[in-house]
Amino acid sequence: MIDKELQKIVNDERSKGVSDNYIRNALKEYLQTYCLSYIYTTKKYNKELIFTGDTCLRFFFNLPRLSEDLDFDYQKIFNSNNLIDDIELYFKKRLQYKKIKISLKQRGQQILLKFPVLQKLGLAKANESNLLYVKLDLSKNSSKFFNLETTSKSIYGLNFVAKHYDLASLMSGKIHAVLKRNQLSGVNDIKTIKGRDYFDLLWFIKKYIKPNLDRLSEMLGEQIEMKILEERLDTKVRKLNLIYKSNFKADIIPLIENPDFISIYVDNYYKEYMRFKSYIFEK
């Protein structure tokens, strides 16, 4: 069943003329759904794990881009070894997908699911890796300040109810990434940016969402006010506009169905940010 659905997604997306990189991420989204369905229909995990990050925005708030990984926070000590065993059993026994391989990375903070499908789907040549990766990243909740929501989802014939942060808490996490993420590129580890962080930042701002300042302050390790936050974000966006436009484009192209608008979007980003930010940082 999974192989047939993956092939159908490839066929559908190819008919739209999208890139193979975009198709790979669309396949990941399909497989992410099974992971979410398992976690949030299993009593053992549905109360322990808080769905967060970009994919949470995609699934529950209609973020208009794909996301590569699943991110979860936990409140107490969490045993990822149990989850890895249970997910493997879920795929191999209940879904009868026996080809999956799963490993534990990052000292137990990341579960890596490997699906040997790319060559059969025409997304990799014989001398290239056949593996499509789906990652589950697990982190200790970094702040006691947050609000949770519980939302139902029906997608790909699966139904589940997930526990996740509200938009203000999620925006705090995104701003923390914009301010603190150290992104390196190439063999020489050249400093760059993660364009998707800035895409999401503007998306939040255009929805008139204000961050949970208590949460952001605790994540940053300092008490921050809106005026200071505005100044820091302005500096980051100015630098993005002056130095990192090409990196911005390259990072978000595989995540957007229609990449034709990206060059105009990136070129206009600074003006759009400056126009809409006043609704967030109003006096």
C-alpha positions in Angstrom: 0.0 0.0 0.0 2.7 2.5 0.9 4.7 1.8 -2.2 1.6 2.4 -4.4 0.8 5.6 -2.6 4.4 6.9 -3.0 4.2 6.1 -6.7 0.9 7.9 -7.0 2.4 11.0 -5.4 5.4 11.0 -7.8 3.0 10.7 -10.8 0.8 13.5 -9.5 3.6 15.8 -8.8 5.5 15.1 -12.0 2.3 16.0 -13.9 2.6 19.4 -12.4 6.2 19.8 -13.6 7.7 20.2 -10.1 11.3 19.4 -9.3 12.5 16.0 -8.0 13.7 17.7 -4.8 10.2 19.0 -4.2 8.8 15.5 -4.9 11.2 13.9 -2.3 9.9 16.3 0.3 6.3 15.6 -0.7 7.0 11.9 -0.2 8.4 12.7 3.2 5.2 14.5 4.2 3.2 11.4 3.3 5.4 9.2 5.5 5.4 11.8 8.3 1.7 11.4 8.5 2.0 7.7 9.4 4.5 8.6 12.2 2.1 11.3 13.6 -0.9 9.0 13.3 1.0 6.3 15.3 2.3 8.6 18.0 -1.0 10.4 18.6 -3.2 7.3 18.5 -1.0 5.5 21.0 -1.6 6.2 24.7 2.0 5.5 25.5 3.1 8.6 23.6 0.2 10.9 22.8 0.4 12.7 26.1 4.2 12.8 26.4 5.2 14.3 23.1 4.3 17.9 22.1 4.3 18.4 18.3 6.3 21.5 17.4 8.4 23.1 14.6 7.8 23.7 10.9 5.9 20.5 10.2 3.5 21.4 13.0 2.9 24.7 11.3 2.4 22.8 8.0 -0.1 20.2 9.4 -2.1 22.4 11.7 -1.8 26.0 10.6 -1.4 25.6 6.8 2.1 26.9 6.4 2.5 27.2 2.6 5.7 25.1 2.3 6.8 21.6 2.9 8.9 20.7 5.9 11.6 18.0 6.1 11.6 16.8 9.7 9.2 16.0 12.6 10.0 17.9 15.8 8.7 16.9 19.3 9.3 18.3 22.8 8.9 16.3 25.9 8.5 17.5 29.5 10.1 14.7 31.5 12.7 12.1 30.8 11.8 10.3 27.5 13.1 6.9 26.4 13.5 7.1 22.6 14.6 3.5 22.5 11.0 2.4 23.2 9.7 4.7 20.5 12.1 3.4 17.9 11.1 -0.2 18.6 7.4 0.6 18.5 7.5 2.6 15.3 9.5 -0.2 13.6 6.9 -2.7 14.8 4.1 -0.4 13.5 5.5 -0.2 10.0 6.5 -3.8 9.7 3.6 -5.5 11.4 0.5 -3.3 11.1 1.4 -1.6 7.8 3.3 -4.7 6.4 6.1 -2.5 5.2 9.1 -4.7 6.1 11.7 -2.8 4.1 12.1 0.0 6.6 15.3 0.5 8.5 15.4 2.6 11.7 18.4 3.9 13.7 18.9 6.2 16.7 21.2 9.2 16.3 22.3 12.3 18.2 22.6 10.5 21.5 19.0 9.3 21.4 17.6 12.6 20.4 16.9 11.7 16.8 15.1 8.8 15.2 16.1 8.2 11.5 13.6 6.2 9.4 15.1 4.9 6.1 12.9 4.0 3.2 14.6 2.2 0.2 12.4 3.7 -2.5 14.1 6.4 -4.5 15.5 4.3 -7.4 12.3 2.5 -8.0 10.4 5.8 -8.1 12.9 7.3 -10.6 14.2 9.8 -8.1 17.7 8.4 -7.9 20.1 6.8 -10.3 21.7 3.4 -9.8 24.9 4.9 -8.4 23.0 7.2 -6.0 21.5 6.5 -2.6 18.2 4.6 -2.7 17.2 5.9 0.7 14.5 8.5 1.5 15.0 9.7 5.1 12.4 10.8 7.6 13.7 12.3 10.8 12.1 12.6 14.2 13.9 15.1 16.4 13.2 14.9 20.2 14.1 17.8 22.6 13.5 18.6 26.2 11.0 21.5 26.4 13.2 24.6 26.8 10.8 26.8 28.7 8.0 26.5 31.3 6.1 29.2 29.5 3.9 27.8 26.8 0.3 27.2 25.8 -0.9 23.9 24.3 -3.7 23.1 21.9 -5.2 19.8 20.9 -6.3 19.6 17.3 -7.7 16.8 15.1 -6.3 16.0 11.6 -7.6 13.9 8.8 -5.2 13.3 5.9 -4.2 10.5 3.6 -7.0 8.4 5.1 -5.5 8.7 8.6 -7.2 10.4 11.6 -5.5 11.5 14.8 -5.6 14.2 17.4 -2.3 15.9 18.2 -1.1 17.9 21.2 0.9 21.0 19.9 2.0 24.5 20.9 -0.2 27.5 20.1 1.0 30.0 17.4 2.5 32.4 20.0 4.7 29.7 21.5 5.6 28.4 18.0 6.6 31.9 16.9 8.9 32.2 19.9 10.7 29.0 18.8 11.0 30.4 15.3 12.4 33.7 16.4 14.9 31.9 18.6 16.1 30.0 15.5 16.4 33.2 13.5 18.4 34.9 16.2 20.6 32.0 17.4 20.9 29.3 14.6 24.5 29.0 13.4 24.2 27.6 9.9 27.4 26.6 8.0 27.7 25.7 4.3 30.2 23.8 2.1 33.5 22.1 2.8 34.9 25.4 4.2 32.0 25.8 6.7 31.0 29.2 5.3 28.5 31.0 7.5 25.0 31.2 5.9 21.4 31.3 6.9 18.5 28.9 6.8 16.1 30.6 4.4 13.0 28.7 5.7 13.4 30.4 9.1 12.9 33.8 7.4 10.1 32.5 5.2 8.3 31.3 8.4 9.0 34.6 10.2 7.3 36.7 7.6 4.4 34.2 7.5 3.9 34.7 11.3 4.1 38.4 11.0 1.6 38.6 8.2 -0.8 36.6 10.4 -0.4 39.3 13.1 1.0 36.8 15.6 3.0 38.1 18.5 5.5 35.8 20.2 5.2 34.5 23.7 7.8 36.8 25.2 8.2 34.9 28.5 8.9 31.8 26.5 11.4 33.5 24.2 13.1 35.2 27.1 13.7 31.9 28.8 14.9 30.3 25.6 17.4 33.2 25.1 18.5 33.3 28.7 17.6 37.0 29.1 14.6 39.2 29.6 13.7 40.7 26.2 11.2 43.4 25.4 9.5 44.0 22.1 11.6 47.0 21.2 14.9 45.2 21.6 13.5 42.2 19.7 12.4 44.4 16.8 15.9 45.9 16.6 17.6 42.4 16.6 15.2 41.1 13.9 15.7 44.2 11.8 19.4 43.6 11.9 19.0 40.0 10.9 16.7 40.8 8.0 18.9 43.6 6.7 21.8 41.2 6.7 19.7 38.7 4.9 18.8 41.3 2.3 22.4 42.4 1.7 24.3 39.1 1.9 22.2 36.0 1.8 19.6 36.3 -0.9 21.0 33.4 -3.0 21.2 31.2 0.1 17.6 32.2 0.9 16.4 31.1 -2.5 18.4 27.8 -2.5 17.0 26.8 0.8 13.3 27.2 0.1 13.1 26.1 -3.5 12.8 22.4 -2.7 9.9 23.2 -0.2 7.7 25.3 -2.5 5.5 23.7 -5.2 5.7 26.7 -7.5 9.3 28.1 -7.4 8.7 30.7 -10.1 7.6 33.3 -7.5 10.7 32.8 -5.3 13.1 35.2 -6.9 10.5 38.0 -6.7 9.5 37.0 -3.2 13.1 37.1 -2.0 13.8 40.4 -3.8 10.7 41.9 -2.2 11.2 40.3 1.2 12.8 43.3 3.1 10.1 45.7 1.9 7.4 43.3 2.9 8.9 42.6 6.3 9.2 46.3 7.0 5.6 47.0 5.9 4.0 44.3 8.0 6.2 44.3 11.1 4.5 47.5 12.3 1.4 45.4 13.2 3.5 43.2 15.5 5.8 45.8 17.0 3.3 48.6 17.3 3.9 51.0 20.1 
